[in-house]
């Protein structure tokens, strides 16, 4: 059973890293033909299925150009909540 728990924990930790990388990359605007944009779209394919439902439930905070999306934070906290019992 330890091997499966370790695998699940590693995959969840990797998913958190992917979310954090996507957050960081979102601060850099890039044209659609750039490698950075393609990387953002590639990561988005993995994170959006989890982040989109959370975004629908949670409103964004702020207004205008100072709007913050806290859905990645909520997902990371939920993942950490799942990882703790595995350890």
Secondary structure, 3 states (H helix, E strand, C coil): CHHHHHHHHHHHHHHHHHHHHHHHHCCCCCCCCCHHHHHHHHHHHHHHHHHHHHHHHCCCECCHHHCECCHHHHHHHHHHHHHHHHC
